[in-house]
Amino acid sequence: MTSSPALWQRSATDIANAVRRREVSCREVTTSVLARIAELNPRLNALAEVLADEALASADAADARTLRGDALGPLHGVPVSIKVNVDQAGHATTNGVIPLKDHIAREDAPVVAHWRSAGAVIVGRSNTATYSSRWFTDNGVHGRTLNPWDAAVTPGGSSGGAASAVASGMGALAHGNDIGGSIRYPAYACGVAGLRPTAGRVPAFNPSATSERGITPQLMSVQGPLARSIADLRLGYEAMARPDARDPNWVPMPHDLPRPTGPIRVALFKRTPGIPVDPAVTQALDDAARWLQQAGYEVNEAELPFFHEAAALWRTLTVDDSRRNIIAGVEQHGDDTMRRSQRYMLEGMAETDRDGFLDALARRQALLRSWSVFMQTHPLVLMPVSWQRPCPQDEDIASLERARALIDAQSPLLATAALGMPGLAVPTGMAGGAPIGVQLLAWRFREDLLLEAGQVLEDAARFTPLVAQP
């Protein structure tokens, strides 16, 4: 006879249903998760700020609504974390930067407001990289986050705190954001699911910001969820993707669109010239392709249009846009590790003049057209998250040569972010002592196809993403 899982182990979907049936109280769930946080967070440092008193007060208020018979939101009683680079009223939006450690937000960003109104209980603020600009999670304000599977392996970045927290049971859902893989890579490294929605799907705005975001983040940066299951990911994503007038780029699209007729064709992208592929990555892709075929998908190996150019375009646009703010800020306020990482990222990249930048933006439209045509016949792409398994901590500062190899390995993240497309990281198993997984890609606003296929992979893999042992 097996015992019931502890409340901190239970899924967001399970918690919300149990609370709705009054089988468990929100305070009981929150108390269990806070105990798990007290046990593991001092070692993992996934949460830069633990909100125990605030969370318990929210749980009590949620229980009162349950007892009154009020209408309950889809996340009622579900413990969640919020990344420290978005505004949460009463807390510092540090973005991992020392001068912002006392930058207290007066009101919630849209994703925070939406999760609150859906009934979520915020238990903590998750850690990020300095300026949220590395595939590692470390900064001079909050310190380093560890991967709960293997401390020597990156937890990913910049949403490494979110992924580490979810994988270790410090909340059923976590908020993250992604401009160059910052949801998908941490999910990959920590063995959880991570959804990068389409740009414009989830409203984004930081009320405490002193200036508007540059054109590159407007086109590429998105807010999204991380979770231990596809069902939970869907729950968190749909609660996020609601309107907020503060983001004029939000698009009122339904969550479910007409399904393609016949078997859905999947383009399997498993190799590209000039970039080595880890055998564990190839095996994960082959496994995922087989599982999709067994479920009725038509999977064929294919090349992606202008893949390398799209990845290079990401670097051109993001680097040139960030020269006005982040690059100078890192040199002035960043920690030594971040400064070295940035210098390696910039090595060999000359500044683009005005016409060059505008030409790059125009060329992006041509690449989008090519991908749009390609995905008319291949509604899904199965590809790596990275060409290499999750890398050792600080791989980006080990040497210039290794930093360049890491950038090449992350081209599946960069090319897709450059085009503002949705992507889903799904774990498929273990490779040595760390998780491994794959990425699914769809055309704009087809998160429904991603989640449907992701569920197929989750069911077939039977991977347990929760790190049960401290």
Secondary structure as a PSIPRED ss2 file (coil, helix, strand):
# PSIPRED VFORMAT (PSIPRED V4.0)

   1 M C   1.000  0.000  0.000
   2 T C   1.000  0.000  0.000
   3 S C   1.000  0.000  0.000
   4 S C   1.000  0.000  0.000
   5 P C   1.000  0.000  0.000
   6 A C   1.000  0.000  0.000
   7 L H   0.000  1.000  0.000
   8 W H   0.000  1.000  0.000
   9 Q H   0.000  1.000  0.000
  10 R C   1.000  0.000  0.000
  11 S C   1.000  0.000  0.000
  12 A H   0.000  1.000  0.000
  13 T H   0.000  1.000  0.000
  14 D H   0.000  1.000  0.000
  15 I H   0.000  1.000  0.000
  16 A H   0.000  1.000  0.000
  17 N H   0.000  1.000  0.000
  18 A H   0.000  1.000  0.000
  19 V H   0.000  1.000  0.000
  20 R H   0.000  1.000  0.000
  21 R C   1.000  0.000  0.000
  22 R C   1.000  0.000  0.000
  23 E C   1.000  0.000  0.000
  24 V C   1.000  0.000  0.000
  25 S C   1.000  0.000  0.000
  26 C H   0.000  1.000  0.000
  27 R H   0.000  1.000  0.000
  28 E H   0.000  1.000  0.000
  29 V H   0.000  1.000  0.000
  30 T H   0.000  1.000  0.000
  31 T H   0.000  1.000  0.000
  32 S H   0.000  1.000  0.000
  33 V H   0.000  1.000  0.000
  34 L H   0.000  1.000  0.000
  35 A H   0.000  1.000  0.000
  36 R H   0.000  1.000  0.000
  37 I H   0.000  1.000  0.000
  38 A H   0.000  1.000  0.000
  39 E H   0.000  1.000  0.000
  40 L H   0.000  1.000  0.000
  41 N H   0.000  1.000  0.000
  42 P H   0.000  1.000  0.000
  43 R H   0.000  1.000  0.000
  44 L H   0.000  1.000  0.000
  45 N C   1.000  0.000  0.000
  46 A C   1.000  0.000  0.000
  47 L E   0.000  0.000  1.000
  48 A E   0.000  0.000  1.000
  49 E E   0.000  0.000  1.000
  50 V E   0.000  0.000  1.000
  51 L C   1.000  0.000  0.000
  52 A H   0.000  1.000  0.000
  53 D H   0.000  1.000  0.000
  54 E H   0.000  1.000  0.000
  55 A H   0.000  1.000  0.000
  56 L H   0.000  1.000  0.000
  57 A H   0.000  1.000  0.000
  58 S H   0.000  1.000  0.000
  59 A H   0.000  1.000  0.000
  60 D H   0.000  1.000  0.000
  61 A H   0.000  1.000  0.000
  62 A H   0.000  1.000  0.000
  63 D H   0.000  1.000  0.000
  64 A H   0.000  1.000  0.000
  65 R H   0.000  1.000  0.000
  66 T H   0.000  1.000  0.000
  67 L H   0.000  1.000  0.000
  68 R H   0.000  1.000  0.000
  69 G C   1.000  0.000  0.000
  70 D C   1.000  0.000  0.000
  71 A C   1.000  0.000  0.000
  72 L C   1.000  0.000  0.000
  73 G C   1.000  0.000  0.000
  74 P C   1.000  0.000  0.000
  75 L C   1.000  0.000  0.000
  76 H C   1.000  0.000  0.000
  77 G C   1.000  0.000  0.000
  78 V C   1.000  0.000  0.000
  79 P E   0.000  0.000  1.000
  80 V E   0.000  0.000  1.000
  81 S E   0.000  0.000  1.000
  82 I E   0.000  0.000  1.000
  83 K E   0.000  0.000  1.000
  84 V C   1.000  0.000  0.000
  85 N C   1.000  0.000  0.000
  86 V C   1.000  0.000  0.000
  87 D C   1.000  0.000  0.000
  88 Q C   1.000  0.000  0.000
  89 A C   1.000  0.000  0.000
  90 G C   1.000  0.000  0.000
  91 H C   1.000  0.000  0.000
  92 A E   0.000  0.000  1.000
  93 T C   1.000  0.000  0.000
  94 T C   1.000  0.000  0.000
  95 N C   1.000  0.000  0.000
  96 G C   1.000  0.000  0.000
  97 V C   1.000  0.000  0.000
  98 I H   0.000  1.000  0.000
  99 P H   0.000  1.000  0.000
 100 L H   0.000  1.000  0.000
 101 K C   1.000  0.000  0.000
 102 D C   1.000  0.000  0.000
 103 H C   1.000  0.000  0.000
 104 I E   0.000  0.000  1.000
 105 A C   1.000  0.000  0.000
 106 R C   1.000  0.000  0.000
 107 E C   1.000  0.000  0.000
 108 D C   1.000  0.000  0.000
 109 A C   1.000  0.000  0.000
 110 P H   0.000  1.000  0.000
 111 V H   0.000  1.000  0.000
 112 V H   0.000  1.000  0.000
 113 A H   0.000  1.000  0.000
 114 H H   0.000  1.000  0.000
 115 W H   0.000  1.000  0.000
 116 R H   0.000  1.000  0.000
 117 S H   0.000  1.000  0.000
 118 A C   1.000  0.000  0.000
 119 G C   1.000  0.000  0.000
 120 A C   1.000  0.000  0.000
 121 V E   0.000  0.000  1.000
 122 I E   0.000  0.000  1.000
 123 V E   0.000  0.000  1.000
 124 G E   0.000  0.000  1.000
 125 R E   0.000  0.000  1.000
 126 S E   0.000  0.000  1.000
 127 N C   1.000  0.000  0.000
 128 T C   1.000  0.000  0.000
 129 A C   1.000  0.000  0.000
 130 T H   0.000  1.000  0.000
 131 Y H   0.000  1.000  0.000
 132 S H   0.000  1.000  0.000
 133 S C   1.000  0.000  0.000
 134 R C   1.000  0.000  0.000
 135 W C   1.000  0.000  0.000
 136 F C   1.000  0.000  0.000
 137 T C   1.000  0.000  0.000
 138 D C   1.000  0.000  0.000
 139 N C   1.000  0.000  0.000
 140 G C   1.000  0.000  0.000
 141 V C   1.000  0.000  0.000
 142 H C   1.000  0.000  0.000
 143 G C   1.000  0.000  0.000
 144 R C   1.000  0.000  0.000
 145 T C   1.000  0.000  0.000
 146 L C   1.000  0.000  0.000
 147 N C   1.000  0.000  0.000
 148 P C   1.000  0.000  0.000
 149 W C   1.000  0.000  0.000
 150 D C   1.000  0.000  0.000
 151 A C   1.000  0.000  0.000
 152 A C   1.000  0.000  0.000
 153 V E   0.000  0.000  1.000
 154 T C   1.000  0.000  0.000
 155 P C   1.000  0.000  0.000
 156 G C   1.000  0.000  0.000
 157 G C   1.000  0.000  0.000
 158 S C   1.000  0.000  0.000
 159 S C   1.000  0.000  0.000
 160 G H   0.000  1.000  0.000
 161 G H   0.000  1.000  0.000
 162 A H   0.000  1.000  0.000
 163 A H   0.000  1.000  0.000
 164 S H   0.000  1.000  0.000
 165 A H   0.000  1.000  0.000
 166 V H   0.000  1.000  0.000
 167 A H   0.000  1.000  0.000
 168 S C   1.000  0.000  0.000
 169 G C   1.000  0.000  0.000
 170 M C   1.000  0.000  0.000
 171 G C   1.000  0.000  0.000
 172 A C   1.000  0.000  0.000
 173 L E   0.000  0.000  1.000
 174 A E   0.000  0.000  1.000
 175 H E   0.000  0.000  1.000
 176 G E   0.000  0.000  1.000
 177 N E   0.000  0.000  1.000
 178 D E   0.000  0.000  1.000
 179 I C   1.000  0.000  0.000
 180 G C   1.000  0.000  0.000
 181 G C   1.000  0.000  0.000
 182 S C   1.000  0.000  0.000
 183 I C   1.000  0.000  0.000
 184 R H   0.000  1.000  0.000
 185 Y H   0.000  1.000  0.000
 186 P H   0.000  1.000  0.000
 187 A H   0.000  1.000  0.000
 188 Y H   0.000  1.000  0.000
 189 A H   0.000  1.000  0.000
 190 C H   0.000  1.000  0.000
 191 G C   1.000  0.000  0.000
 192 V C   1.000  0.000  0.000
 193 A E   0.000  0.000  1.000
 194 G E   0.000  0.000  1.000
 195 L E   0.000  0.000  1.000
 196 R E   0.000  0.000  1.000
 197 P C   1.000  0.000  0.000
 198 T C   1.000  0.000  0.000
 199 A C   1.000  0.000  0.000
 200 G C   1.000  0.000  0.000
 201 R C   1.000  0.000  0.000
 202 V C   1.000  0.000  0.000
 203 P C   1.000  0.000  0.000
 204 A C   1.000  0.000  0.000
 205 F C   1.000  0.000  0.000
 206 N C   1.000  0.000  0.000
 207 P C   1.000  0.000  0.000
 208 S C   1.000  0.000  0.000
 209 A C   1.000  0.000  0.000
 210 T C   1.000  0.000  0.000
 211 S C   1.000  0.000  0.000
 212 E C   1.000  0.000  0.000
 213 R C   1.000  0.000  0.000
 214 G C   1.000  0.000  0.000
 215 I H   0.000  1.000  0.000
 216 T H   0.000  1.000  0.000
 217 P H   0.000  1.000  0.000
 218 Q H   0.000  1.000  0.000
 219 L H   0.000  1.000  0.000
 220 M H   0.000  1.000  0.000
 221 S C   1.000  0.000  0.000
 222 V E   0.000  0.000  1.000
 223 Q E   0.000  0.000  1.000
 224 G E   0.000  0.000  1.000
 225 P E   0.000  0.000  1.000
 226 L E   0.000  0.000  1.000
 227 A E   0.000  0.000  1.000
 228 R C   1.000  0.000  0.000
 229 S C   1.000  0.000  0.000
 230 I H   0.000  1.000  0.000
 231 A H   0.000  1.000  0.000
 232 D H   0.000  1.000  0.000
 233 L H   0.000  1.000  0.000
 234 R H   0.000  1.000  0.000
 235 L H   0.000  1.000  0.000
 236 G H   0.000  1.000  0.000
 237 Y H   0.000  1.000  0.000
 238 E H   0.000  1.000  0.000
 239 A H   0.000  1.000  0.000
 240 M H   0.000  1.000  0.000
 241 A C   1.000  0.000  0.000
 242 R C   1.000  0.000  0.000
 243 P C   1.000  0.000  0.000
 244 D C   1.000  0.000  0.000
 245 A C   1.000  0.000  0.000
 246 R C   1.000  0.000  0.000
 247 D C   1.000  0.000  0.000
 248 P C   1.000  0.000  0.000
 249 N C   1.000  0.000  0.000
 250 W C   1.000  0.000  0.000
 251 V C   1.000  0.000  0.000
 252 P C   1.000  0.000  0.000
 253 M C   1.000  0.000  0.000
 254 P C   1.000  0.000  0.000
 255 H C   1.000  0.000  0.000
 256 D C   1.000  0.000  0.000
 257 L C   1.000  0.000  0.000
 258 P C   1.000  0.000  0.000
 259 R C   1.000  0.000  0.000
 260 P C   1.000  0.000  0.000
 261 T C   1.000  0.000  0.000
 262 G C   1.000  0.000  0.000
 263 P C   1.000  0.000  0.000
 264 I C   1.000  0.000  0.000
 265 R E   0.000  0.000  1.000
 266 V E   0.000  0.000  1.000
 267 A E   0.000  0.000  1.000
 268 L E   0.000  0.000  1.000
 269 F C   1.000  0.000  0.000
 270 K C   1.000  0.000  0.000
 271 R C   1.000  0.000  0.000
 272 T C   1.000  0.000  0.000
 273 P C   1.000  0.000  0.000
 274 G C   1.000  0.000  0.000
 275 I C   1.000  0.000  0.000
 276 P C   1.000  0.000  0.000
 277 V C   1.000  0.000  0.000
 278 D C   1.000  0.000  0.000
 279 P H   0.000  1.000  0.000
 280 A H   0.000  1.000  0.000
 281 V H   0.000  1.000  0.000
 282 T H   0.000  1.000  0.000
 283 Q H   0.000  1.000  0.000
 284 A H   0.000  1.000  0.000
 285 L H   0.000  1.000  0.000
 286 D H   0.000  1.000  0.000
 287 D H   0.000  1.000  0.000
 288 A H   0.000  1.000  0.000
 289 A H   0.000  1.000  0.000
 290 R H   0.000  1.000  0.000
 291 W H   0.000  1.000  0.000
 292 L H   0.000  1.000  0.000
 293 Q H   0.000  1.000  0.000
 294 Q H   0.000  1.000  0.000
 295 A C   1.000  0.000  0.000
 296 G C   1.000  0.000  0.000
 297 Y C   1.000  0.000  0.000
 298 E E   0.000  0.000  1.000
 299 V E   0.000  0.000  1.000
 300 N E   0.000  0.000  1.000
 301 E E   0.000  0.000  1.000
 302 A C   1.000  0.000  0.000
 303 E C   1.000  0.000  0.000
 304 L C   1.000  0.000  0.000
 305 P C   1.000  0.000  0.000
 306 F C   1.000  0.000  0.000
 307 F H   0.000  1.000  0.000
 308 H H   0.000  1.000  0.000
 309 E H   0.000  1.000  0.000
 310 A H   0.000  1.000  0.000
 311 A H   0.000  1.000  0.000
 312 A H   0.000  1.000  0.000
 313 L H   0.000  1.000  0.000
 314 W H   0.000  1.000  0.000
 315 R H   0.000  1.000  0.000
 316 T H   0.000  1.000  0.000
 317 L H   0.000  1.000  0.000
 318 T H   0.000  1.000  0.000
 319 V H   0.000  1.000  0.000
 320 D H   0.000  1.000  0.000
 321 D H   0.000  1.000  0.000
 322 S H   0.000  1.000  0.000
 323 R C   1.000  0.000  0.000
 324 R C   1.000  0.000  0.000
 325 N C   1.000  0.000  0.000
 326 I H   0.000  1.000  0.000
 327 I H   0.000  1.000  0.000
 328 A H   0.000  1.000  0.000
 329 G H   0.000  1.000  0.000
 330 V H   0.000  1.000  0.000
 331 E H   0.000  1.000  0.000
 332 Q H   0.000  1.000  0.000
 333 H H   0.000  1.000  0.000
 334 G C   1.000  0.000  0.000
 335 D C   1.000  0.000  0.000
 336 D H   0.000  1.000  0.000
 337 T H   0.000  1.000  0.000
 338 M H   0.000  1.000  0.000
 339 R H   0.000  1.000  0.000
 340 R H   0.000  1.000  0.000
 341 S H   0.000  1.000  0.000
 342 Q H   0.000  1.000  0.000
 343 R H   0.000  1.000  0.000
 344 Y H   0.000  1.000  0.000
 345 M H   0.000  1.000  0.000
 346 L H   0.000  1.000  0.000
 347 E C   1.000  0.000  0.000
 348 G C   1.000  0.000  0.000
 349 M C   1.000  0.000  0.000
 350 A C   1.000  0.000  0.000
 351 E C   1.000  0.000  0.000
 352 T C   1.000  0.000  0.000
 353 D C   1.000  0.000  0.000
 354 R H   0.000  1.000  0.000
 355 D H   0.000  1.000  0.000
 356 G H   0.000  1.000  0.000
 357 F H   0.000  1.000  0.000
 358 L H   0.000  1.000  0.000
 359 D H   0.000  1.000  0.000
 360 A H   0.000  1.000  0.000
 361 L H   0.000  1.000  0.000
 362 A H   0.000  1.000  0.000
 363 R H   0.000  1.000  0.000
 364 R H   0.000  1.000  0.000
 365 Q H   0.000  1.000  0.000
 366 A H   0.000  1.000  0.000
 367 L H   0.000  1.000  0.000
 368 L H   0.000  1.000  0.000
 369 R H   0.000  1.000  0.000
 370 S H   0.000  1.000  0.000
 371 W H   0.000  1.000  0.000
 372 S H   0.000  1.000  0.000
 373 V H   0.000  1.000  0.000
 374 F H   0.000  1.000  0.000
 375 M H   0.000  1.000  0.000
 376 Q H   0.000  1.000  0.000
 377 T H   0.000  1.000  0.000
 378 H C   1.000  0.000  0.000
 379 P C   1.000  0.000  0.000
 380 L E   0.000  0.000  1.000
 381 V E   0.000  0.000  1.000
 382 L E   0.000  0.000  1.000
 383 M E   0.000  0.000  1.000
 384 P C   1.000  0.000  0.000
 385 V C   1.000  0.000  0.000
 386 S C   1.000  0.000  0.000
 387 W C   1.000  0.000  0.000
 388 Q C   1.000  0.000  0.000
 389 R C   1.000  0.000  0.000
 390 P C   1.000  0.000  0.000
 391 C C   1.000  0.000  0.000
 392 P E   0.000  0.000  1.000
 393 Q C   1.000  0.000  0.000
 394 D C   1.000  0.000  0.000
 395 E H   0.000  1.000  0.000
 396 D H   0.000  1.000  0.000
 397 I H   0.000  1.000  0.000
 398 A C   1.000  0.000  0.000
 399 S C   1.000  0.000  0.000
 400 L H   0.000  1.000  0.000
 401 E H   0.000  1.000  0.000
 402 R H   0.000  1.000  0.000
 403 A H   0.000  1.000  0.000
 404 R H   0.000  1.000  0.000
 405 A H   0.000  1.000  0.000
 406 L H   0.000  1.000  0.000
 407 I H   0.000  1.000  0.000
 408 D H   0.000  1.000  0.000
 409 A H   0.000  1.000  0.000
 410 Q C   1.000  0.000  0.000
 411 S H   0.000  1.000  0.000
 412 P H   0.000  1.000  0.000
 413 L H   0.000  1.000  0.000
 414 L H   0.000  1.000  0.000
 415 A H   0.000  1.000  0.000
 416 T H   0.000  1.000  0.000
 417 A H   0.000  1.000  0.000
 418 A H   0.000  1.000  0.000
 419 L C   1.000  0.000  0.000
 420 G C   1.000  0.000  0.000
 421 M C   1.000  0.000  0.000
 422 P C   1.000  0.000  0.000
 423 G E   0.000  0.000  1.000
 424 L E   0.000  0.000  1.000
 425 A E   0.000  0.000  1.000
 426 V E   0.000  0.000  1.000
 427 P E   0.000  0.000  1.000
 428 T E   0.000  0.000  1.000
 429 G E   0.000  0.000  1.000
 430 M E   0.000  0.000  1.000
 431 A E   0.000  0.000  1.000
 432 G C   1.000  0.000  0.000
 433 G C   1.000  0.000  0.000
 434 A E   0.000  0.000  1.000
 435 P E   0.000  0.000  1.000
 436 I E   0.000  0.000  1.000
 437 G E   0.000  0.000  1.000
 438 V E   0.000  0.000  1.000
 439 Q E   0.000  0.000  1.000
 440 L E   0.000  0.000  1.000
 441 L E   0.000  0.000  1.000
 442 A E   0.000  0.000  1.000
 443 W C   1.000  0.000  0.000
 444 R C   1.000  0.000  0.000
 445 F C   1.000  0.000  0.000
 446 R C   1.000  0.000  0.000
 447 E H   0.000  1.000  0.000
 448 D H   0.000  1.000  0.000
 449 L H   0.000  1.000  0.000
 450 L H   0.000  1.000  0.000
 451 L H   0.000  1.000  0.000
 452 E H   0.000  1.000  0.000
 453 A H   0.000  1.000  0.000
 454 G H   0.000  1.000  0.000
 455 Q H   0.000  1.000  0.000
 456 V H   0.000  1.000  0.000
 457 L H   0.000  1.000  0.000
 458 E H   0.000  1.000  0.000
 459 D H   0.000  1.000  0.000
 460 A H   0.000  1.000  0.000
 461 A H   0.000  1.000  0.000
 462 R C   1.000  0.000  0.000
 463 F C   1.000  0.000  0.000
 464 T C   1.000  0.000  0.000
 465 P C   1.000  0.000  0.000
 466 L C   1.000  0.000  0.000
 467 V C   1.000  0.000  0.000
 468 A C   1.000  0.000  0.000
 469 Q C   1.000  0.000  0.000
 470 P C   1.000  0.000  0.000
